[in-house]
Amino acid sequence: MGLFPEAIPAVLFVWTAVAFALMMTVFHHRRLAAKMPDDQAYYRYFFFFFVMFMAVPVLIVCLGSARPMGFLSAAGFSPGKWRLGLVLAGIGVPIGALSAAIGSRDPRMKEQYPFSKRVCASAGKLAAFETAYLVLYYLPWEFLFRGILFFPLVPALGLVPALAVQAALSTLYHFGHPDSEVFAALGAGFAFGLIAWVTGSFFYTVFIHAFIGVSTDVFLYRRYSRRPARHA
């Protein structure tokens, strides 16, 4: 199976475990939302998510790897096979739109999303929120699960076990979400992992994943935008 082409800083995986614990406790969105309005809480949650799962890991790689850019590229932080990636992203868009439309009809999904109900007071607030959602949440999410917790594991475990590990971990992070979303996350974990593997990049899964999430919020926006006073 060969080896991962770059040396892997051991502290990177130790930090990831610590970051998981912090994000599930100290910086958990429910804890933050109990202290402040939900829009402020989720902006802070997105910020901490980005720091814990992307900014610090990249810093660790830069400080602990002899060839940090080589490591990041091998972990999917590159355009990869961009032609194939664009084709797969194009296929994923209509599938994502359909899944978002169906999922938005689930009463529990309506309770869950959008994360912040206050931003539904206007289209501008929702647009700003979704931009932060994409950059500070979906990008580090895919970097974490389809990047550093996937590519380096393939040589050691094999493709299928590595796919299963990142799919299981990303599914577990949906704990407390609607059952339909948890099962969807499991399937998406394997599908997104395969897309990252065949393209050599997690950028295309960022696009597909974010498209599904943002589309779900937009489908649900009309429901909440008619009652802004309740979320003011």
N, C-alpha and C positions, 0 to 999 in steps of 0.2 A: 504493500500500500504506500510505501514511501513515508517521508517525514514532512511535517509542516516546514515550508522553505525558510522560515525565520525563527530565531530563538524566541520562546514565549516567556515573558517575565512572570514568574510564579506569583508575585504579589498582585498581578492583575486579577487572578481568579479569587484570591483572598479578599481583595477589595470588593469584587462583585458580590461575594457573600455578605460582606458587611453592608454594602449599599442596599441589598435586598432587605435586610433586617431594618435598616433605618427608614426605607421608603414604606415598609409595612407597619411602622410604628410612629416614630417621631414626626415624619413628614407625610404621613398618610392623609389623603384628601379629606376623609371624614373628620379626622381630628382638626385639620385646619378649618374646615367649614363650620365646625362647632364654635370657633372663636371669631369668625369674621364673615362678611357677606360672601356668597358662593363664588362670585366672579373673582374677587380678590384671592379667595382660597385656592381656586384652581389655577390662577396665574402663578401663584407661589408654588403650587404642586408641580406644574409644568417646569418651572425654573429649577426646582430641586431635582426633578427627574432628569433633566438635561445635564445638570452638574454631576449627579451621582453615576449615571449610566453612560455618559459620553465624554464630558469635559475631563473628569478625573481619569477615566481609563485611557484617553488619548494622551494625557500628561504622563501617566505611568509608562505607556509605551515609548513616548519620546525620551523619557529619562532612563528607562530600563532596557531598551533594545539598542543593539549596535546599528541597526538599520530600521529606524521607526517607520519610514515610508514604505519600505519593503514589507514589514509586518502588516501595516494597515491595508496595503494593497492586497496582500494574500488573504486578509480577513474580509475582503469584499468591499473595501473602501476605495473603489475605482469604477470607471465606466464599464469595465469588463467587456463582454461581447455585446456591444451596444445595439447592434442591429437586431439580434435575437431578443434582447431586453425590451426594445421598443415594440416588437411584435407581440411578445407575451404581455406587456403592459396594455397594449391595445385590445388584446383578447380579454384581459382582466377587467377592463373598464365596464363593458356592458354586463358582465357577470356580477361585478360589484354593485352596479346601479340596481340590478334586479334584487340582489340580496338585501340592499339597503331599503328598497321599497317594501319588501316583504317584512323585514325585521322591524321597520318603523310601525307596523300595525300591531305588534305585540304590546299589550298594556304594560308589561314590566319594562320593556325597552323605552316606552314613553316616560316612565318614571325615572329611568336611568339617564337618558339623554335628552337634550344636550346636558353636559355635566353642570353647567351654570344656567339657571333659568333666568337670571337677571339680564344676561346678554341678549335674551330674546326680546328685549324692549325695543330694539331697533336693528335694522339690517347692518348698519355700520358697526355696532357693537359686536354683532355675531361674526362679521367678517374679520374683525381684529382678533377675536377669540379663536376663530378657526385657523388663522395664520399662526398664532402662538401654538395651537394644538399640533399643527403640522411640523413646525420647526423644532419646538421644544419637547414634543412628546413622541410623535411618530418616527422622526429621524433617529433619536437615540434608542427607541424601542427596537427598530430593525437593526441598528448597529449592534445592539446587545445580543438579541436572540438569533438573528440570521448572520451576524458577523462574528464577534469574539466568542460566543458560546456555541458556534457551529463549525466554522471552517477549521479552527485548530484541532477540533475533536475528531474530524473525519479520519486522518491518518492513524490515530490511536485506536478508535473504536470501529471504524468502518462507516460507510455512508448511511445505511439504514439506522444503526444505533445512534449516530450523531443527530440524524433527523428526529428520532424519537426523543432524545434528551432535550433539544431546544423546543420541540413541540410541547412536551410535558411541562417544561418550565414556563413557557409563555401562556399555556392554558391555566396553570396554577395561579398565575398573576391575575387571572380573571375571577378569582374567588370572590363570591358575594354578588357577582353579576347574574343576570337572568340565565336560566338553564340553556335556553336556545343559543345564547351568545357563547357560553362555555363550550358547547359542542361545536359551534361554528369555529371557535378559536382553535380547537384541536385539529379540525380539518385544514384550516388555513395555515396552521403551524407546519404541517407536512407540505402543503402546496407551496407556501412561500419559501420554505427551506429548499425545495427542489428548484424553484425559480432562481434563487440565489446561487445554487450549486451549478446549474447549467449555464448561467450567465457570468459567474464569477464576481457577482456584485449584489449588494443588498439595496441599491438605489431604486431598482424597479419594484421591489416589494414595498418600499416606502411609498411610492406613488399609488400602487394598488390599495394598500392598507389604508392610507390616508383618504383616498377617494371614497372608500366604503364608509369610513367614519364620518367624514365631512358630509357626505350625501345623506347619511342617516340623520344628522343634525338638521340639515336643510329641510328634509321631508317633515321633520317634527317641528320646525320653526313656526309654521303657520298656526299650529295649535297654541303655542305659548305666546306668540306675538299679539294675539287678540286679547290677552289678559295680562298686560305688563304691570298693572297696578298690584297684582298679587305677589309679584316678585321684586317689587321696588324696595 
